[in-house]
Amino acid sequence: MNNQSVIKIHPMDNVAIALSDLPQGFLLPLDGKEITLQQQVLSGIRLPSQLFLKMHIS
């Protein structure tokens, strides 16, 4: 994955890990989609793919 905001260890993983603090409203490109974070995500937090279903996806 080429995104510097988060990392997925393996493409089939169902979680991504924040590499830095991400503010509320941050547009997170992930798996070919752009996700608007509804709350701040701190560095090191795992973001499960189920969480993305609850977020606004552009």
PyMOL commands that set and color helices and strands:
alter all, ss='L'
color gray80, all
select helices_A, chain A and resi 49-52
alter helices_A, ss='H'
color red, helices_A
select strands_A, chain A and resi 6-7+15-18+27-30+33-36+46-48+56-57
alter strands_A, ss='S'
color yellow, strands_A
deselect
rebuild
show_as cartoon
